[in-house]
Structures are given as structure tokens and as C-alpha cells.
Amino acid sequence: MGRPGPGAPHLTKGFSVLNLGPTELIIVLLIVMVLFGAARLPKLARSLGESAQEFKHAQRTISGAAGDPIEKKA
């Protein structure tokens, strides 16, 4: 049984956003370990988390500002 097509419902277990299964995730993690080294992985993961958090904060700020009416100066 292969992976479902683009119109089919998601039937496989795993990381659904990229449609990666456990085997693919392990391969990606091994490649990352080879490229960056095991010692640098915690720092890399921390930086990635901080970047995602900053992006979400900016996204909330922008969406909040877009929803507020523009104040007119009298």
C-alpha cells in the first residue's frame, strides 16, 4: 500500500504536515547530526525554537494591528 494521493484523506501515521513517516524522520535526523554534529544540536534546536517563538509573536502583533481601527488625530 503506497501513500495516499493529494486528494485522498491522510491515512498514514507520522508527521502529517510534510507526510513523513518514522523512517524518513530518522534519516533526516541522522543527516542533521552528520552536518552539524551532536554537540551543536541543542544550540541549533534552541535557536530554531526562539526563531519560531519570535515569528509567532510578530504574527500576532501584525494580525492584532490589522484588526484595530486606525485612530484619527483630531
VOGU-533750 format. One line per 2 residues: number of its first residue (from 1); their letters; for each residue x, y, z of N, C-alpha, C, CB. Coordinates in nm, 2 decimals, padded with zeros to 4 digits. Glycine has a CB too. Example, Ala and Ser with C-alpha at 12.3 -4.5 7.8 and 13.67 -1.06 7.14 Angstrom:
2
1) AS) 01.32:-00.57:00.78:01.23:-00.45:00.78:01.32:-00.33:00.78:01.13:-00.45:00.90; 01.28:-00.22:00.71:01.37:-00.11:00.71:01.29:00.00:00.79:01.41:-00.06:00.57
END
This chain:
74
1) MG) 00.09:-00.12:00.00:00.00:00.00:00.00:00.09:00.12:00.00:-00.10:00.00:00.12; 00.07:00.21:-00.09:00.15:00.33:-00.10:00.09:00.45:-00.03:00.17:00.37:-00.25
3) RP) 00.15:00.56:-00.04:00.10:00.68:00.02:-00.03:00.73:-00.05:00.21:00.79:00.03; -00.12:00.79:00.02:-00.24:00.84:-00.05:-00.20:00.96:-00.14:-00.34:00.89:00.05
5) GP) -00.28:00.98:-00.24:-00.26:01.09:-00.34:-00.30:01.22:-00.28:-00.34:01.06:-00.47; -00.28:01.33:-00.35:-00.31:01.46:-00.30:-00.46:01.48:-00.26:-00.27:01.57:-00.40
7) GA) -00.55:01.42:-00.32:-00.69:01.43:-00.29:-00.74:01.34:-00.19:-00.77:01.42:-00.42; -00.66:01.23:-00.16:-00.71:01.13:-00.07:-00.69:01.18:00.08:-00.63:01.00:-00.09
9) PH) -00.77:01.13:00.17:-00.76:01.16:00.31:-00.62:01.11:00.36:-00.87:01.11:00.39; -00.57:01.17:00.46:-00.45:01.13:00.52:-00.46:01.00:00.60:-00.39:01.25:00.61
11) LT) -00.40:00.89:00.55:-00.42:00.76:00.61:-00.30:00.71:00.69:-00.46:00.66:00.51; -00.19:00.78:00.67:-00.06:00.73:00.73:-00.04:00.80:00.86:00.06:00.75:00.64
13) KG) 00.03:00.73:00.95:00.07:00.79:01.08:00.20:00.86:01.06:00.07:00.69:01.19; 00.23:00.96:01.14:00.36:01.03:01.13:00.34:01.18:01.12:00.43:00.98:01.01
15) FS) 00.44:01.25:01.08:00.44:01.39:01.07:00.35:01.43:00.95:00.58:01.45:01.06; 00.23:01.47:00.97:00.13:01.49:00.87:00.15:01.61:00.78:-00.01:01.49:00.92
17) VL) 00.22:01.71:00.83:00.24:01.83:00.75:00.33:01.80:00.63:00.30:01.94:00.84; 00.43:01.73:00.65:00.52:01.70:00.54:00.51:01.56:00.49:00.67:01.72:00.58
19) NL) 00.41:01.49:00.55:00.38:01.35:00.51:00.50:01.26:00.53:00.33:01.34:00.37; 00.58:01.28:00.64:00.69:01.20:00.67:00.66:01.09:00.77:00.81:01.29:00.72
21) GP) 00.71:00.97:00.74:00.69:00.86:00.84:00.81:00.86:00.93:00.67:00.73:00.76; 00.80:00.76:01.02:00.91:00.75:01.12:01.05:00.72:01.06:00.88:00.64:01.22
23) TE) 01.05:00.64:00.95:01.18:00.61:00.89:01.24:00.74:00.82:01.16:00.50:00.78; 01.16:00.82:00.76:01.21:00.94:00.70:01.26:01.04:00.80:01.10:01.00:00.61
25) LI) 01.19:01.05:00.91:01.23:01.14:01.02:01.36:01.09:01.08:01.12:01.14:01.13; 01.38:00.96:01.10:01.51:00.91:01.15:01.62:00.95:01.05:01.51:00.76:01.17
27) IV) 01.60:00.93:00.92:01.70:00.96:00.82:01.73:01.11:00.82:01.65:00.92:00.68; 01.63:01.20:00.83:01.66:01.34:00.84:01.74:01.38:00.96:01.52:01.42:00.84
29) LL) 01.70:01.32:01.07:01.78:01.35:01.20:01.92:01.30:01.19:01.71:01.28:01.32; 01.95:01.19:01.13:02.09:01.14:01.11:02.16:01.23:01.02:02.09:01.00:01.05
31) IV) 02.10:01.28:00.91:02.17:01.38:00.82:02.20:01.51:00.89:02.08:01.41:00.70; 02.11:01.55:00.98:02.13:01.68:01.05:02.25:01.65:01.15:02.01:01.72:01.13
33) MV) 02.25:01.54:01.21:02.36:01.51:01.31:02.50:01.51:01.24:02.34:01.37:01.38; 02.50:01.45:01.12:02.63:01.45:01.04:02.67:01.59:01.00:02.61:01.36:00.92
35) LF) 02.57:01.67:00.96:02.60:01.80:00.91:02.65:01.90:01.02:02.49:01.86:00.84; 02.58:01.89:01.14:02.60:01.99:01.24:02.68:01.93:01.36:02.47:02.04:01.29
37) GA) 02.68:01.80:01.38:02.75:01.74:01.49:02.66:01.73:01.61:02.88:01.82:01.53; 02.67:01.63:01.69:02.59:01.61:01.81:02.60:01.72:01.91:02.61:01.47:01.87
39) AR) 02.72:01.78:01.92:02.74:01.88:02.02:02.66:02.01:01.99:02.89:01.91:02.04; 02.64:02.04:01.87:02.57:02.16:01.83:02.42:02.15:01.82:02.63:02.21:01.70
41) LP) 02.37:02.03:01.83:02.23:02.01:01.81:02.14:02.08:01.91:02.19:01.86:01.81; 02.18:02.08:02.04:02.09:02.15:02.14:02.09:02.30:02.11:02.15:02.13:02.28
43) KL) 02.20:02.36:02.07:02.21:02.50:02.04:02.12:02.53:01.92:02.35:02.55:02.02; 02.13:02.44:01.82:02.06:02.46:01.70:01.91:02.45:01.72:02.10:02.36:01.59
45) AR) 01.87:02.35:01.81:01.72:02.34:01.84:01.67:02.46:01.92:01.70:02.21:01.92; 01.76:02.51:02.01:01.72:02.63:02.09:01.70:02.75:02.00:01.82:02.66:02.20
47) SL) 01.79:02.77:01.91:01.78:02.88:01.81:01.66:02.87:01.73:01.90:02.89:01.72; 01.63:02.75:01.68:01.51:02.73:01.60:01.38:02.75:01.68:01.51:02.58:01.54
49) GE) 01.38:02.71:01.80:01.26:02.74:01.89:01.24:02.89:01.91:01.27:02.67:02.02; 01.35:02.96:01.94:01.34:03.10:01.97:01.30:03.17:01.84:01.48:03.16:02.01
51) SA) 01.34:03.13:01.72:01.30:03.19:01.60:01.15:03.17:01.57:01.38:03.14:01.48; 01.11:03.05:01.60:00.96:03.02:01.58:00.88:03.10:01.68:00.94:02.87:01.60
53) QE) 00.93:03.12:01.80:00.85:03.20:01.90:00.85:03.34:01.86:00.92:03.18:02.04; 00.96:03.40:01.81:00.96:03.54:01.77:00.87:03.56:01.64:01.11:03.58:01.73
55) FK) 00.87:03.46:01.55:00.78:03.47:01.44:00.64:03.47:01.48:00.81:03.35:01.34; 00.60:03.38:01.57:00.46:03.38:01.62:00.42:03.51:01.69:00.44:03.26:01.71
57) HA) 00.51:03.57:01.76:00.49:03.69:01.83:00.46:03.80:01.73:00.60:03.73:01.93; 00.55:03.81:01.63:00.54:03.91:01.52:00.40:03.89:01.45:00.66:03.91:01.43
59) QR) 00.37:03.77:01.42:00.25:03.74:01.35:00.12:03.78:01.43:00.24:03.59:01.32; 00.12:03.76:01.56:00.01:03.81:01.65:00.01:03.96:01.65:00.03:03.75:01.79
61) TI) 00.13:04.02:01.66:00.13:04.17:01.66:00.07:04.23:01.54:00.27:04.22:01.68; 00.11:04.17:01.42:00.07:04.22:01.29:-00.08:04.20:01.28:00.14:04.16:01.18
63) SG) -00.13:04.08:01.31:-00.27:04.05:01.30:-00.36:04.13:01.40:-00.30:03.90:01.32; -00.30:04.16:01.51:-00.37:04.25:01.61:-00.38:04.39:01.56:-00.30:04.24:01.75
65) AA) -00.27:04.44:01.50:-00.27:04.57:01.45:-00.36:04.59:01.33:-00.12:04.61:01.41; -00.37:04.48:01.25:-00.46:04.49:01.13:-00.61:04.49:01.17:-00.43:04.37:01.04
67) GD) -00.64:04.43:01.28:-00.78:04.43:01.33:-00.82:04.56:01.40:-00.80:04.31:01.42; -00.73:04.64:01.45:-00.76:04.76:01.52:-00.79:04.87:01.42:-00.65:04.80:01.61
69) PI) -00.89:04.95:01.45:-00.92:05.06:01.36:-00.81:05.17:01.38:-01.06:05.13:01.39; -00.78:05.24:01.27:-00.68:05.34:01.27:-00.74:05.47:01.35:-00.64:05.38:01.13
71) EK) -00.66:05.51:01.45:-00.70:05.62:01.53:-00.68:05.75:01.44:-00.63:05.63:01.66; -00.78:05.84:01.44:-00.77:05.96:01.37:-00.73:06.07:01.47:-00.90:06.00:01.29
73) KA) -00.64:06.15:01.43:-00.60:06.27:01.52:-00.70:06.38:01.49:-00.45:06.31:01.49; -00.74:06.44:01.60:-00.84:06.55:01.59:-00.77:06.68:01.60:-00.94:06.54:01.70
END
